[in-house]
Amino acid sequence: MDHFALKDGVMHAEDVPLPRIAEEVGTPVYVYSRATLERHAQVFRDGLAGVPDKLIAFAVKSNPNLAVLKVLQRQGYGADVVSVGEMRRALAAGMAPDKIVFSGVGKTRREIAEALEAGIGQFNIESEEEGLELAELAAEMGVTAQCALRINPDVDAGTHDKISTGKADNKFGVPIDQAGQIFGLLASKPSVNLRGVAVHIGSQLGDLAPLERAFTKLGGLVTSLRGAGHAITHVDLGGGLGVPYKAGEHPPSPSEYGEMVARVTKDWGVTLIFEPGRVIAGNAGVLLTRVVRIKRGLNNPFVIVDAAMNDLARPALYGAYHDFVAVGPNGAKMTANIVGPICETGDTFAMGRDCDRLESGDLAVFRTAGAYGATMASSYNSRGFVAEVLVDGDKFAVVADRIEAGAIMDAERVPEWLA
Ligand SMILES: *Cc1c(COP(=O)(O)O)cnc(C)c1O
């Protein structure tokens, strides 16, 4: 459930009519709903009621906006970060360092040092090499790094290849049969406390079965590591729960997920860490856009909108589907190709889509754009960076300024020897 709905024939975010935001902030613009973010945060936590000891760490990469992080911090959430840039955001939003988990295959020495300095809660190390580097840096700094080893469970998450992360030939984690040896190696390093294991098999999962297979494998690993004398106190189960992008899609609910987790992990006796991203932020945001013009096409007309693949990359990257609806629908329908202005055929949001009838100048939204939306934006075609707005009841605030193409050009210079 979200808080984007028609009231008196006009789409609102909570109690704010979207045309007001378009007028005051311009388009394209991402619009997030605080009530929806909070609701999703609560529903996810409630779903895990059967898990006694847990940390929920929002996957910052899905929506790193500071105001969004603040809403989640106030819900007691921590953060799963994959760069120090994200770590700084989580800290700036007031998240406690010990609620921050640092994942990623390519943490640099500088990033590791900054995260040790900040005293973050857990490093999810993704290789033996990284573990040794972490041990060395922590020893130099005279601190103990808390960490978990990310396991590649070799399960097919059944999602898009580009967002699948738990198959044997994916770059993430280490094969489960190498875990014992890496634990043995790092156990002799007093500067690291390798206290657990982690998995994250992919995103937009529509089925619990691959997650359950991965968690079950992890449970077996916990038993065998304990048998070898390692104290396992933390297990990170990652994120990945899918959201409905179109009517009729019913991915597993947080409560179904939570029941499965509680059942599979009931004898583990550990603190469980969760890293939800999309399921919290996805349906808490829309991308508001204006129709530039309608162009005749061979089969269907082209609805050319002022948002493009640089603002919302998912359709171009993954062929992803986003619902596209008019802000002021009049009941008439059309079949159209929805495209942006960028000079690439990839800048196509949908071909042959049945949608509300739109005219030049009308407003429309791409739904379910709160996760992996603005965060993936680029300035391709010198279009600048899209603005972001957070709505709260009948008020709203610009929570990220539009960065105009000119400001990006200001950071560039022609060397003297070329002038
Ligand atoms: C991307 C990512 C997540 C979040 O995935 P969602 O599908 O958005 O829930 C969690 N953990 C890690 C390690 C990730 O890379």
The ligand as an SDF file (V2000), in Angstrom:
LIG
                    3D

 15 15  0  0  0  0  0  0  0  0999 V2000
   21.5340   -4.1660   -3.0010 C   0  0  0  0  0  0  0  0  0  0  0  0
   21.7770   -4.8830   -1.7320 C   0  0  0  0  0  0  0  0  0  0  0  0
   20.7660   -5.0210   -0.7890 C   0  0  0  0  0  0  0  0  0  0  0  0
   19.3570   -4.5180   -1.0010 C   0  0  0  0  0  0  0  0  0  0  0  0
   18.6530   -5.2540   -1.9530 O   0  0  0  0  0  0  0  0  0  0  0  0
   17.0840   -4.9780   -2.1480 P   0  0  0  0  0  0  0  0  0  0  0  0
   16.7170   -5.8770   -3.2500 O   0  0  0  0  0  0  0  0  0  0  0  0
   16.9270   -3.5420   -2.5060 O   0  0  0  0  0  0  0  0  0  0  0  0
   16.4120   -5.3050   -0.8690 O   0  0  0  0  0  0  0  0  0  0  0  0
   21.0730   -5.6470    0.4120 C   0  0  0  0  0  0  0  0  0  0  0  0
   22.3060   -6.1260    0.6600 N   0  0  0  0  0  0  0  0  0  0  0  0
   23.3050   -6.0160   -0.2340 C   0  0  0  0  0  0  0  0  0  0  0  0
   24.6400   -6.5570    0.1060 C   0  0  0  0  0  0  0  0  0  0  0  0
   23.0830   -5.4070   -1.4580 C   0  0  0  0  0  0  0  0  0  0  0  0
   24.0700   -5.3060   -2.3430 O   0  0  0  0  0  0  0  0  0  0  0  0
  1  2  1  0
  2  3  1  0
  2 14  2  0
  3  4  1  0
  3 10  2  0
  4  5  1  0
  5  6  1  0
  6  7  2  0
  6  8  1  0
  6  9  1  0
 10 11  1  0
 11 12  2  0
 12 13  1  0
 12 14  1  0
 14 15  1  0
M  END
$$$$
